Amino acid sequence: MGVAKGEVKVIGMGMNKAELEHNSILTSRVIKDLNVDPTLPDDAKDLAAATCVVSIDYLTRPVEVLKQVHERLVPGGEIHLAISNRCFPTKAIRRWLEIGEEERLQMVGDYLWFAGFKKIDIVTLSDGTTGGGGVSRFFSRCDPLWIVRGRKEN
């Protein structure tokens, strides 16, 4: 089924059915554990962009999953992986827990490189400080947040 010009198709994938069902932006939902089966669903093709929000640290086969994404992105398509310094230690891969923030960011960049992505960069959205403005003024502490992104070359 195609998408009319100007419309956006948003596929949500995760393991929490209730969260996916309550996300009204999604046009389709896939309940799946990528650690059991790292393949993406058949309708995830010709993607313009993909995201993984604070979950790359839980994947046991991240390069396999990212290769799947790379294969399904259109030329010039991008992936954005949101990274935080918070996690569920019982779910994160062991290496994630053994290295620091800088090494984690480099490791995720390596995942993208080995999956075939190019033009990989890291964007700091929040450095963890509680500067004078924005959202941080409402909290006593602001957690760091980074985006590790890559592009599929033409």
Buried (B, 14 or more C-beta within 10 A) or exposed (E): EEEEEEEEBEBBBBBEEEEBEEEEEBEBBBEBEBBEEBEBEEEBEEBEBBEBEBBBBBBEBBBBBBBBBBBBBEEEBBBBBBBBEEBEEEEBBEEBEEEEEEEBBEBBBBBBBEBBBEEBEBEEEBEBEBEEEEEBEEEEEBEBBBBBBBBBEE
